[in-house]
């Protein structure tokens, strides 16, 4: 499903969902670190990265070398 930036960030901040995504015919996920109150594990196309904040999720050059905030409208999401 396509989501607005506002809706995506709202769902991300709840930390209630694992987020599966597809971008450029590649798959990934954003998973809250349930052992801590902050932190996320990013996975995309067999690469993995741990980040500390929602801002990091949006601003790290990780998704084919691009920031999530820049490609958000092109990404398909599933909140599971």
C-alpha positions in Angstrom: 0.0 0.0 0.0 1.1 3.5 -0.7 1.1 5.9 2.4 1.7 9.5 3.0 4.8 10.6 4.9 2.7 11.6 7.8 0.9 8.3 8.0 4.2 6.4 7.6 5.9 8.3 10.4 2.8 7.9 12.7 2.9 4.1 12.2 6.7 4.0 12.6 6.5 5.9 15.9 3.9 3.6 17.4 6.5 0.8 17.3 3.6 -1.6 17.1 4.3 -2.8 13.5 7.0 -4.6 11.6 7.1 -2.9 8.2 7.7 -4.8 5.1 8.5 -2.9 2.0 9.2 -3.1 -1.7 11.2 -0.6 -3.7 12.7 -1.0 -7.2 11.7 -4.6 -7.3 13.6 -5.4 -4.1 12.3 -6.3 -0.7 13.1 -5.1 2.8 11.8 -4.4 6.3 11.9 -2.0 9.2 11.6 -3.7 12.5 11.5 -1.9 15.9 14.0 -3.1 18.4 11.5 -4.5 20.8 14.2 -4.9 23.5 14.6 -1.1 23.8 12.3 1.9 23.6 14.3 3.2 20.6 16.1 1.7 17.7 15.2 0.0 14.5 16.6 -2.8 12.4 16.6 -2.1 8.6 17.0 -4.8 6.0 17.0 -4.3 2.3 18.2 -6.5 -0.5 20.3 -8.7 1.8 21.9 -5.7 3.6 21.2 -4.9 7.3 21.6 -1.8 9.4 20.7 -0.8 13.0 19.6 2.8 13.6 18.6 4.6 16.7 15.7 6.9 15.8 12.8 7.5 13.5 14.8 10.3 12.0 17.6 7.9 11.2 15.2 5.6 9.5 14.1 8.4 7.2 17.5 9.9 6.5 20.1 7.1 6.2 21.2 6.4 2.6 20.3 2.7 2.8 17.6 1.9 0.2 19.6 1.5 -3.0 21.7 4.3 -1.7 18.7 6.6 -1.2 17.0 8.1 1.8 13.5 6.7 2.6 12.2 10.3 2.9 13.2 10.8 -0.8 11.6 7.7 -2.2 8.6 7.3 0.1 6.0 7.8 -2.6 7.6 5.0 -4.7 7.7 2.4 -2.0 5.0 -0.2 -1.3 4.5 -0.8 2.4 2.8 -3.5 4.5 2.4 -3.0 8.2 2.3 -6.4 9.9 
